[in-house]
C-alpha cells in the first residue's frame, strides 16, 4: 500500500516497512473473517494508538461489518492508515521521541 510508505514510522526503514506491511495483512485477514486483531498484534507499533483503535473498532462492531460487507474493508484500512499518519506526524511535529517507535518488547528482559 502506498499509504504505508508515507508513515513517519516507516520512512527510510525497510524492516519497519516490511513489518508494517505484514501487520496490515494480518489486520485485513482478521477483519475479513469477522474478527478484531489481537492487542498483541505488533501493528501499529504504538501500543496506545493500537489499543485505542481496537477499542473504537470494537465499539462500532466493525469486524462483523467488514465480514458482512467485504468492500468496506479496503476503505477501512485506508482510513486507519490515514489516521495513523496524522497521529505519527503530530508526534513528529511535537518533537516526540516516539516518532520512531520502539517495539513493544523493547527493554524487556528475555
Buried (B, 14 or more C-beta within 10 A) or exposed (E): BEBBEBBBBBBEEEEBBEBBBEBBEBBBEBBEEBEBBEEEBBBBBBBEBBEEBBEEBEEEEBBEBBBEEEEBBEEBBEEBBEBBBEBBBEBBEEEEEBBBBEEBEEEEEE
